[in-house]
C-alpha cells in the first residue's frame, strides 16, 4: 500500500493519495484544486488515479474532486447521506457514484469503507482503509472534519457561516452520537488521518501533529472524554473561532460543483501606467507586498493583504467574489498569489502590476500614502490624553481574554461593514495581537477614506510586554 499525505499550510488542509502498487490503482481523498500535485505523485509511484472522493462538502476551500476527475478520468464517489438538502447538485452526472453508510470502494487490494459520521455536516463520511494484501482489518480512518488530533470538527458552521438558523444544537448532538459510536466500535490501534491541522477554522484546538490513533485520542482528546450529551454540546459550541465570510460561498460552490479550470492561470502583467486608471475607475487593487513595505509608501485606495501564510484567509474575508480585481505583486510571486486565490474560488484576477508601479505612480503632484507606526509607550500617552480612538481587530474570543482598557472590538473581517461605528474626529489606532492584522485593517480604513490611521507596532503582545494595564471581560452571568 502506498500512502501520500499532502498538506497545504495556508489552508491547514490535508488530502491523501492511497494506492495499491501491485495493481497500479489509487484513490485520492479530499483533493484541493491543485490537481497537478496528485497526478505527479501518482506518476512517480507508477499508479493511476481511478477513484476520487471527499469526506464532506467543504466550506474552507474549493474541492478538487471534479478537477482531478477531469484530469485523470477517475470515478467520483460522493456521499448520498444527510438528507435531500445535503446532496451534491452534480451527483447525477456521468462518472459519479453515490456512497451510503457501509458502502465500499475497492482500489486494487485496498478496500475503503464509508462510515456516515454526521455532526460537522449532515452528509459527512469517514473512510476506513484496509490493505487486504496484508490484513483483514482497517489500518486507518481518514476522518476529514470529524475527528482531529486533539479536537473534533465544529458543528456550528451551517448556522454561523451558511446562515441556516437553528442547526447548531442538532448538529452538535449528531456529532456526539457519531463520536460515541466511533469510539465504541473502533480499536485503539486504528490510526486517525485527519483533514486539517493547527490553524484551520474548522475546529478550535487542532494539533499540529499530523496523525494519531483512536487509543491516543481516547486518552487525550477532550471530546473523547465526554459521555454526557448536554455537557458535550455546551463544550463543543463554546469558543469556536469566527468563520471567515467566504465559508458560506464555498459551501454553495462545492455543493453545486466548481468549474473545472484545467490548471491555474497566472495573471498577466499590466503596464504600470494603467494602475492609476484602474483606481480612478473604482477598481479594487490588492497590494500583496509585505506590510512594512506597504506602510512606508503605497498608492491611495489600495488595500494590503501580504502574500504570506494568512493570505488565503484574509483575501477570503475582504475581497468580494462578485467583482474583478487587480494585484500588486512581484513577478516571482504572481503564480503563488493566483494559486492561493483560486484555492478559495477567487478567480476574477484581471492582472497584476509589478512592485515598481507603485513608485512610478507617484509622479508630479501625486504622493504615496504611509501608515504611521506607534509603539506601546506612545499609545499609552495618547490614550491617557484621550487623543485617539483605538480599535482592537482581533477575534472576539481574543478580546475577551484580555484587551487594552476601554478599547472597542471590531474583528478585522467585519471592519469594512462597521465603519460607521468608528469616530473619525481624532486619529484611529488599529491594534491586533502582533501588528499583522492591524496593518491590513489600517490599509482598509485608508482605502475607505479614513486617512488618519495608525498601527500599533507589536500589538497586544507588545503592550503587555511593556507592562501596560490589561482588562478582561467578566464571564457571562457573573457579577461585574
N, C-alpha and C positions, 0 to 999 in steps of 0.2 A: 504493500500500500504506500502510495505517495501522498504526503500532506504538505501543502504550501500555504503559509499564512501571509496575507497581505494586509499591511496596516497603514492607513493614511493618517498621519499625525495631525493634520489640520482639521480633519473631520473626527478624529479619535475613533475611527471606524475600521472594523476588521472584516475581511472576507476570506474564504477558504477555497483552495483547489484541492480536491481529494481524487486521486487517480489510482487505477489498477494497472501497474506496469506490464504485467503478463498479458493482459487483454487489450492494452492500448486505449483505454477509455477513461474519462474523467468527468467529474461534476464540479461546478462552481456554485458556492452558496453565498448569497448576499453580495453579488458583484456591485461595484460602483460604476460610474460612467466611463472610467478609463479601461475600456475593454482590451486594449492592446497589451496591457501588462499580463493578463491571464493567457492570452494567445501566445505570447513569448514564453511564458513559463511552461505551458503545455508542450510547445515545440521542443523546448530544452529537455523535457522529460520523455519526449517521444510518445506522448499520448494525445488523443483527440478529445476535445470537449464535446461530450454527447448530451449532457444534462446541465441545465441551469435552473436554479431555484432560489427562493428567498424566504426568510423566516416570517416576514410580515410586510405590510405596506409601510414603507419607511417615511419618516417625517423630516429627517435631518440631512438628507442628500438625495440626489436623483438616482433612482435604481438603474443599474446597468444590465438588467436581465434581458430586455428587448435588444439593447445594443449588442450584447455578447451573442445572443442567439442569431442575430442577423449576420454577425461576423463569422460564425462557425457552423451554422446550420443546426445547432443543438436544439433539443426539445425543451420548452419552458414548462416547469412544474410549479403551479400556483395553488395557494390554499383556497379551498372551497368552503371553509368553516367560517363561523362568525355571523351567519345570517345574511339575508338579502342585501342589507345596507353596506356590507363589507366585502362584496365581491369585486374582483378586478373587471373593469369595463372591457378589457381586451381578452378576457378569459375564454371567449368563444372563438378566437382567431385560430387559423390553422397553425399547427406547431405548438399548441398549448394543451397540457393535460392537467386536470384538476386533482388536488390531493385532499383526502379526508383523514381523520384520525385513524392511525393504524396502517395506512397505505404504505407500500414500499416502492423503492426505486432500486433497480439492480444495475450497478455500474461495474461491469466485469465481475470480479469476485467480491465486490463490495456491495453490501446491502445498506441502504439508507431508509430508515423507518421514520415516518412522520408522526409526531405526537402533537395533538392540539393543546396548546398551553395558553389560553386566553388570559387577559389581565392588562398587559401593556397595551394591546389592541385585541379586538374580539376575534380576529382571524389568525392570531399568532401561532406559528408552528415551531417546535423544537425537533431537531433531526438526530436520531441515534445512528451511529456509524459502526457497522460490523464488518470486519475483514474476514470473510468466511474461509479464506485460504489458511488462516491461522487460528481462528476461534469461532465459537458458536454463540458468543455474547458480545454486546457492544463494547468498544473501547472508549468511545467518547460521545458526548452530546453537544451538538452545535446549537447553542441556546439563544442566539440572536439577542433580543432585548428582554428576555425572560429572566435569566439568571446571569449576573455578572460576578466577577471576583470581588467579594465583599459587599455586594449590593444586589438589588433586583430592579427590573425595569419600572419606571414610573407609570402609574395608571391614570394620570390626570391630563395627559396631552390632548385627548379628544375634546375635553372641556376647555382647557386653557389655551390650546393652540388652534384647534379646529373649530372652536366655538359651539360645540354640541353640548348644551347645558344639561346638567343633571346626570352626567355619566361617570363622574369621578368615583363616587361611592360604590356604585355597582361594579365598576372596573376593578377597584381595589379588592372587593370581595371575590371577584373572579380570580384575581391574581393570587389571593390567599388560598383558594381551593386548588389552583394549579400547583402551587408550591407545596401544599400538603401532600398532594398525590405524587408529585415528583420525588420528594424526599422519602416518602413511604415506599415507593416502588423501585427506586434506583439504588444500586450498590455504592458503597463508599469509594470503591476504586474507579468508578466511572469518571473519566476526565470531562471537564467543562471547558468548552471553547466558545467564549462569548463574542458578541457582536460589537462591543465598544470597550474602550479603556478610559483611563482618567482624562478628564477634560470634556467629555461628552455631556450634553444637556439632557440625555435620556435617562439619567439617574442622578442621585445627589452625593454618592460616596463611592464612586468606582475606583478600583485599584488600578495602578499602572502595571501590575503583574499580568502577563498575557493569558494565562490559563490556570486552571485549578482542578480540584476533584470534588465530587459530592461530599466525601468524608471531611475534607478540609472546610468546605463551606458549612457543613453541618455543625462544625465546632466554632467557626469564627465569623460567619456571615450573620449579621443581626437578624435578618429576616427568617433564617432557618431556625432561629431560637424561639420564635413566637408561635404559640399554639392556640392563642385566643384571637378570634377573628376581629373583634372590636378594637383590641389593642393594636393589632397589625394594621388595620385600616387607618387608625389615627396616626401611627408612626410613619407609614409609607407616604401619606399625603403631606406630612409636615415638612417644611423646609426645602421643598423642591425648587430648583432654580427656575427663574422666569424663562419660558421657552421663547426662542427667537421668533420674530414675526413670520419669517419665511417658512416655518414649520407647517403652517396651515396650507400654504401653497404647495409645498412638497407632498403633503398627503393627497391632495387632489391630483397633482401631476402624476404621481406614481400609481394612483388608482386608475386613472384614465389611460395611462400608457405614455411614457415620454417619447418624443420623436427620436428617431434613430439619426445620429449625427454622422456616423461613418468616420469618426475620428475628430479630434479637437481642431478648431480653426484658429490660427494665430492672427491677431488683429493686424491690419495694415498700418504702416507708419504714415502719418498725415503731415503735410507741410506745417512748420512751426507757426507761420503767419496766420493759419486758419484757427488757431486757438482763440484769439480774440473774437473772431466771427462767431464761433460756436457759443461762447459765453454771452455775447451780445444777443444771440438768438434765444437765450434762455435754456441752452442745453446743459445737462448735468455732466460735470467733469470731475472725475475721481483721481486725485493725486496719490500715487502709491509710493512715493518716496518716504524715507524714514521721517519720523515725527520731528526730530531735531533739525533736519534739513528744511522741512516744511515751515517750521516755526521761524527760521531765520529769514525766510522770504518765499512767498507764494503769490500766485495770481488771485486777486479778489474774486470770490464767487466759487472757487474750487473747494472741495472737501477732501480731507486727508484720511485715507484708510491705508496705513502702511502695509506693504506686502510682507507679512510675517505669519506667524503661527495662527493668529486670530483673524486673518484676512477674510476667510470664508464667512465666519460668524458675523462680523460687523458689516460686510457687504450685504449679507442676507437681511440684516436688520435695517440698513439705511438706504440701499439702492432699490428704487421701485422696479417691479417686474414688467410694468406696462409702458415703459418708455426706453428709447435709445439712450446710450451714454458713452462717454469717452474716457480714456485713461491718460494719465501722465505717468510714464514709466521708462526705465532704462531698457534699451533694446534687448539686452541679455535676459531680462526678466519678463518680457511680454508673454511668452509662451506659458510660463508658470502662472501668471495672472489670469490668462484666458482659461487655462485648465481649472484653476481654483473656482473661477466664476461659473464655468459650465458644470462643475460638480454639484452646484446647488441651483442649476437651471437659469442662471443669469447669462443668457445667450445673446443679448442685444448690444454687444460692444461694437460700435461703429468703427473704431480705430484708436490709435494711440498717438500721443505727442511725446517726442523724446524729452528728456530732462532739460536739455538746453533751450527748449521752447519757453521755459519759464523766464530765464534771463533775457531772451530775445523779445519777449512780450513787453518788458519794462524799458521802453524807449520813449523819448520825448517827455511828455508830462505824465506818463503812466508810471506808477510806483507800485512796487510789491508790498504786500501786507506782511506783518510779522505777528507773532504771538508772544506777548510778554510772559516771562517766567518769574514766578515768585517763590522764595524759599519760606519754610515754616516760620522763621523768626519775623520776616517781613509781613507775612499774612497775619500773624498774631497781633502785631502792632496795628495793622489796618482794621482788624476786627474789633480791637479794643476801642479804636476811634470811631467805630460804626461807619467806616468809609467804603465798605464793599458788600456785595451780595455774594455769598458762597453757595454753590450748588454741588452736592455730592452725587456723582453719576454712577456709583456702584449699584449692585443689586440690592433690593430691599433687605434681604437677609444679612448682607454685609453691613448695611447701615444700622440695622437693629442691634447687631453685635457690638457696635462701637462707632461713634462718629464725632466730628467736631461739634462743640457746643452750639446749639441753636441752628444748625445747618439743615437746610431743606434737602430732601432726597428726590431726585428725578433720574431714574436709571437711563443710561445713555441711549438705549434702544427706543425710548419714548420721548426723548428730549425734543425732537422736531415736532411732536404732536402737542407739546405742553409749553410752547414758547410764551404764551400769554400769562403764564404763572411766574415769569422771571422779570423782576423790576429792572428797568434799563436806565434809571436815573443816577446810577453810580457804576463803577467797574464791576464786572461779573467774574468771579474766580471759579474755575471748574476744578474739581478735585475727585480723584478716584483712589485706588489702593497704592499705585506706584507712580502714576503720571501718564500712563499709556492711554487708557480710555479717555481721560480728561483732555488729552491732546486732540483726540478725534472730536470730542464734544466742543472744544474751543473752535475748531475749524468749521464745525456745523453751524455754530452760532454766528460766526463771522459771515459765512455764506448766506445766512438768513437775515443779515443786516444788523446784528448785534455786534458792533465793531470793538467796543471797549472790553475785550475779553482777556483773561489772564489764566495761565495754567499753573497749578501748584506743583512745582517740581518735587519729586519724591513722594507725593501723595500722602495718604493717611499714614502709611508706614513711616515716612519721614517726619510727619507731625508728631507721631507717638515717640519716635526715637529722640526727638528734641525735648521730650519731657513736657509737652503741652497737654492741657486738660482734655479729657475724652468723656462723652456722655454715652450711656447705654439706655435702650428702651426697656421699661419695666414689662415683665411678662403679661400677656393678656389676662385680665381679671384680677391682677394683683393691685395692691394699693400703690398710689403714685409716690 
